Amino acid sequence: MYTYKTKGVCSREIKFEVKDNKVTELSFAGGCNGNLTGISRLVEGLDVNEAIKKLKGIDCGGRGTSCPDQLSKALEEFVTKNK
């Protein structure tokens, strides 16, 4: 299980696994449970690079980031560390 500490958003942490380059076991700690559960269900099973492409740069309330954007950063960090 990979754990990423978020920055600048309501959720505190993102946990996930990657199997066969697909996102699995995705969960958020904190934040808006309904929206983050929805994002988790939509992203699980996606190719890591496709998920990054879809989520990167999404902004929430002018913060310069969002929970989906933080997930893209977590996935990028995972890819970089597991090359």
Backbone as ProteinMPNN parsed JSONL, in Angstrom:
{"seq_chain_A": "MYTYKTKGVCSREIKFEVKDNKVTELSFAGGCNGNLTGISRLVEGLDVNEAIKKLKGIDCGGRGTSCPDQLSKALEEFVTKNK", "coords_chain_A": {"N_chain_A": [[0.855, -1.179, 0.0], [0.653, 2.134, -0.936], [1.28, 5.281, 0.475], [0.373, 8.667, 0.547], [0.902, 11.899, 1.672], [-1.224, 14.563, 1.599], [-1.281, 17.99, 0.345], [-2.486, 21.21, 0.911], [-5.227, 20.709, 0.655], [-8.479, 19.459, 1.75], [-8.56, 16.705, 2.349], [-6.385, 14.452, 4.105], [-4.679, 12.435, 3.478], [-3.756, 9.986, 1.026], [-4.241, 6.687, 0.014], [-3.172, 3.89, -1.863], [-2.861, 1.117, -4.164], [-0.928, -0.284, -6.816], [-1.386, -2.413, -9.437], [-0.308, -4.315, -12.108], [0.069, -1.945, -13.52], [-2.286, -0.57, -13.001], [-4.535, 1.382, -11.057], [-5.449, 0.477, -7.807], [-7.34, -0.365, -4.828], [-7.88, 2.248, -3.758], [-8.071, 4.951, -1.511], [-9.123, 7.781, 0.436], [-8.22, 9.804, 3.231], [-10.038, 11.828, 5.3], [-11.537, 14.92, 4.102], [-14.182, 15.43, 1.645], [-16.342, 12.963, 1.909], [-18.31, 11.771, 0.153], [-17.713, 12.785, -2.48], [-15.022, 11.987, -2.702], [-15.173, 9.232, -2.436], [-16.574, 8.696, -4.755], [-14.682, 9.563, -6.702], [-12.68, 7.706, -6.139], [-13.909, 5.271, -6.902], [-14.252, 5.737, -9.62], [-11.629, 5.977, -10.542], [-10.286, 3.635, -9.79], [-8.919, 0.797, -11.295], [-8.138, 2.117, -13.568], [-5.469, 2.811, -15.866], [-2.38, 3.891, -14.594], [-1.008, 6.1, -15.8], [-3.017, 7.174, -17.408], [-4.857, 7.963, -15.464], [-3.363, 9.965, -14.165], [-3.151, 11.82, -16.261], [-5.865, 12.562, -16.608], [-6.529, 13.757, -14.138], [-4.633, 15.648, -13.338], [-3.918, 18.986, -12.509], [-6.478, 19.898, -11.867], [-8.381, 22.281, -10.186], [-9.455, 23.459, -6.966], [-11.548, 25.731, -5.721], [-9.761, 27.907, -6.156], [-7.377, 27.206, -4.944], [-5.189, 26.225, -6.219], [-4.748, 23.598, -6.36], [-6.297, 20.373, -5.834], [-8.23, 17.635, -4.46], [-8.375, 15.59, -6.496], [-6.19, 16.494, -8.086], [-4.119, 16.248, -6.237], [-4.12, 13.494, -6.026], [-3.153, 12.867, -8.573], [-0.559, 13.824, -8.281], [0.351, 12.117, -6.266], [0.308, 9.684, -7.644], [2.165, 10.238, -9.666], [4.468, 10.541, -8.086], [4.655, 7.933, -7.091], [5.142, 6.519, -9.494], [7.633, 7.619, -10.224], [9.242, 6.804, -8.061], [9.186, 4.069, -8.399], [10.432, 3.236, -10.719]], "CA_chain_A": [[0.0, 0.0, 0.0], [1.424, 3.376, -1.04], [0.634, 6.357, 1.21], [0.806, 10.005, 0.148], [0.368, 12.973, 2.513], [-1.67, 15.64, 0.711], [-0.911, 19.36, 0.689], [-3.363, 22.267, 0.43], [-6.604, 20.259, 0.444], [-9.161, 18.985, 2.962], [-8.138, 15.345, 2.693], [-5.062, 14.443, 4.733], [-3.832, 11.336, 3.021], [-4.281, 9.113, -0.026], [-3.606, 5.367, -0.014], [-3.548, 3.108, -3.038], [-1.929, 0.129, -4.672], [-0.876, -0.372, -8.271], [-1.152, -3.779, -9.903], [-0.317, -4.341, -13.577], [-0.008, -0.534, -13.905], [-3.649, -0.102, -12.766], [-4.783, 1.868, -9.703], [-6.361, -0.372, -7.03], [-7.392, -0.131, -3.379], [-7.733, 3.685, -3.559], [-8.893, 5.569, -0.468], [-8.714, 9.084, 0.952], [-8.518, 10.069, 4.636], [-10.493, 13.204, 5.417], [-12.144, 15.495, 2.916], [-15.602, 15.201, 1.379], [-16.456, 11.526, 1.726], [-19.08, 11.416, -1.039], [-16.944, 13.074, -3.694], [-13.79, 11.204, -2.757], [-15.566, 7.853, -2.714], [-16.885, 8.685, -6.19], [-13.416, 9.621, -7.435], [-12.007, 6.414, -5.948], [-14.566, 4.255, -7.732], [-13.998, 6.033, -11.039], [-10.207, 5.842, -10.861], [-9.839, 2.249, -9.613], [-8.901, 0.038, -12.545], [-7.536, 2.914, -14.644], [-4.027, 2.844, -16.04], [-1.798, 4.97, -13.789], [-0.712, 7.275, -16.625], [-4.3, 7.743, -17.827], [-5.403, 8.649, -14.292], [-2.586, 11.203, -13.998], [-3.542, 12.726, -17.346], [-7.227, 13.052, -16.383], [-6.696, 14.458, -12.871], [-3.61, 16.673, -13.13], [-4.235, 20.391, -12.739], [-7.828, 20.278, -11.43], [-8.293, 23.249, -9.094], [-10.609, 23.543, -6.074], [-11.718, 27.005, -5.023], [-8.615, 28.8, -6.293], [-6.267, 26.757, -4.109], [-4.059, 25.813, -7.042], [-4.739, 22.141, -6.334], [-7.558, 19.753, -5.413], [-7.997, 16.232, -4.118], [-7.97, 14.856, -7.7], [-4.842, 16.917, -8.469], [-3.205, 15.622, -5.28], [-4.011, 12.09, -6.425], [-2.234, 12.798, -9.722], [0.792, 14.006, -7.741], [0.688, 10.876, -5.569], [0.589, 8.671, -8.663], [3.448, 10.611, -10.284], [5.515, 10.207, -7.126], [4.749, 6.478, -7.098], [5.799, 6.108, -10.75], [9.03, 8.035, -10.14], [9.957, 5.966, -7.082], [9.136, 2.65, -8.758], [10.95, 3.016, -12.085]], "C_chain_A": [[0.895, 1.234, 0.0], [0.629, 4.475, -0.339], [1.249, 7.69, 0.81], [0.12, 11.017, 1.063], [0.035, 14.161, 1.617], [-1.244, 17.005, 1.237], [-1.942, 20.321, 0.09], [-4.804, 21.869, 0.161], [-7.187, 19.733, 1.758], [-8.759, 17.564, 3.345], [-6.702, 15.392, 3.219], [-4.103, 13.468, 4.077], [-4.557, 10.538, 1.935], [-3.506, 7.801, 0.054], [-4.091, 4.628, -1.247], [-2.502, 2.04, -3.295], [-1.97, 0.21, -6.187], [-0.531, -1.806, -8.631], [-1.306, -3.779, -11.411], [-0.549, -2.948, -14.15], [-1.423, 0.047, -13.799], [-3.796, 0.306, -11.297], [-5.786, 0.935, -9.018], [-6.363, 0.088, -5.582], [-7.239, 1.351, -3.015], [-8.655, 4.187, -2.455], [-8.263, 6.887, -0.021], [-9.052, 9.136, 2.431], [-8.867, 11.536, 4.757], [-11.115, 13.676, 4.12], [-13.619, 15.141, 2.787], [-15.816, 13.739, 0.995], [-17.187, 11.138, 0.441], [-18.296, 11.618, -2.324], [-15.713, 12.186, -3.807], [-14.065, 9.716, -2.949], [-15.887, 7.712, -4.195], [-15.628, 8.699, -7.04], [-12.7, 8.275, -7.335], [-12.606, 5.343, -6.851], [-14.313, 4.481, -9.218], [-12.555, 5.746, -11.44], [-9.716, 4.397, -10.722], [-9.985, 1.481, -10.922], [-8.314, 0.804, -13.716], [-6.028, 2.702, -14.681], [-3.484, 4.062, -15.286], [-1.584, 6.228, -14.625], [-1.987, 7.95, -17.123], [-4.938, 8.508, -16.669], [-4.679, 9.976, -14.061], [-3.043, 12.238, -15.019], [-4.921, 13.344, -17.101], [-7.337, 13.971, -15.17], [-5.763, 15.644, -12.658], [-4.138, 18.069, -13.449], [-5.643, 20.812, -12.352], [-7.688, 21.147, -10.179], [-9.57, 23.224, -8.263], [-10.606, 24.898, -5.38], [-10.531, 27.937, -5.077], [-7.417, 28.428, -5.438], [-5.025, 26.39, -4.916], [-3.897, 24.301, -7.075], [-6.125, 21.669, -5.918], [-7.244, 18.326, -4.999], [-7.661, 15.405, -5.365], [-6.554, 15.22, -8.159], [-3.811, 16.301, -7.527], [-3.042, 14.134, -5.584], [-3.075, 11.955, -7.614], [-0.787, 12.952, -9.248], [1.264, 12.752, -7.011], [1.066, 9.783, -6.567], [1.908, 8.964, -9.372], [4.607, 10.252, -9.37], [5.73, 8.69, -7.094], [5.51, 5.98, -8.337], [7.286, 6.426, -10.695], [9.835, 7.127, -9.203], [10.027, 4.51, -7.473], [9.574, 2.375, -10.192], [11.966, 1.916, -12.07]], "O_chain_A": [[1.787, 1.362, 0.838], [-0.58, 4.584, -0.544], [2.469, 7.835, 0.74], [-1.102, 10.995, 1.212], [0.916, 14.703, 0.95], [-0.894, 17.159, 2.407], [-2.236, 20.252, -1.103], [-5.535, 22.612, -0.494], [-6.473, 19.583, 2.749], [-8.632, 17.251, 4.528], [-5.912, 16.253, 2.832], [-2.885, 13.645, 4.112], [-5.784, 10.431, 1.923], [-2.278, 7.795, 0.149], [-5.257, 4.721, -1.63], [-1.411, 2.057, -2.725], [-2.933, 0.712, -6.767], [0.483, -2.346, -8.189], [-2.311, -3.303, -11.938], [-1.267, -2.783, -15.135], [-1.724, 1.053, -14.442], [-3.248, -0.345, -10.407], [-6.842, 0.637, -9.575], [-5.487, 0.844, -5.162], [-6.538, 1.675, -2.057], [-9.852, 3.899, -2.448], [-7.048, 7.077, -0.091], [-10.063, 8.574, 2.852], [-8.083, 12.399, 4.361], [-11.209, 12.92, 3.153], [-14.224, 14.612, 3.72], [-15.502, 13.334, -0.125], [-16.724, 10.259, -0.286], [-18.225, 10.719, -3.161], [-15.398, 11.69, -4.889], [-13.262, 9.016, -3.566], [-15.515, 6.72, -4.821], [-15.516, 7.932, -7.997], [-12.178, 7.767, -8.328], [-11.873, 4.591, -7.493], [-14.175, 3.526, -9.983], [-12.297, 5.317, -12.564], [-8.824, 3.978, -11.459], [-11.033, 1.512, -11.567], [-8.02, 0.212, -14.755], [-5.398, 2.446, -13.656], [-4.073, 5.142, -15.342], [-1.948, 7.32, -14.19], [-2.028, 9.174, -17.247], [-5.498, 9.584, -16.873], [-5.318, 10.993, -13.79], [-3.29, 13.394, -14.675], [-5.119, 14.531, -17.362], [-8.164, 14.882, -15.173], [-6.074, 16.546, -11.88], [-4.723, 18.305, -14.506], [-5.981, 21.987, -12.494], [-6.974, 20.797, -9.239], [-10.653, 22.993, -8.8], [-9.747, 25.168, -4.541], [-10.306, 28.694, -4.133], [-6.529, 29.255, -5.229], [-3.935, 26.259, -4.359], [-3.003, 23.784, -7.746], [-7.019, 22.48, -5.678], [-6.117, 17.861, -5.168], [-6.743, 14.587, -5.311], [-5.8, 14.343, -8.578], [-2.743, 15.878, -7.97], [-1.956, 13.578, -5.42], [-2.277, 11.019, -7.661], [0.108, 12.281, -9.76], [2.428, 12.365, -7.118], [2.029, 9.047, -6.356], [2.682, 8.048, -9.65], [5.617, 9.718, -9.827], [6.87, 8.225, -7.072], [6.399, 5.134, -8.238], [8.112, 5.598, -11.077], [10.959, 6.735, -9.514], [10.851, 3.773, -6.932], [9.14, 1.4, -10.806], [12.521, 1.574, -13.114]]}, "name": "protein", "num_of_chains": 1, "seq": "MYTYKTKGVCSREIKFEVKDNKVTELSFAGGCNGNLTGISRLVEGLDVNEAIKKLKGIDCGGRGTSCPDQLSKALEEFVTKNK"}
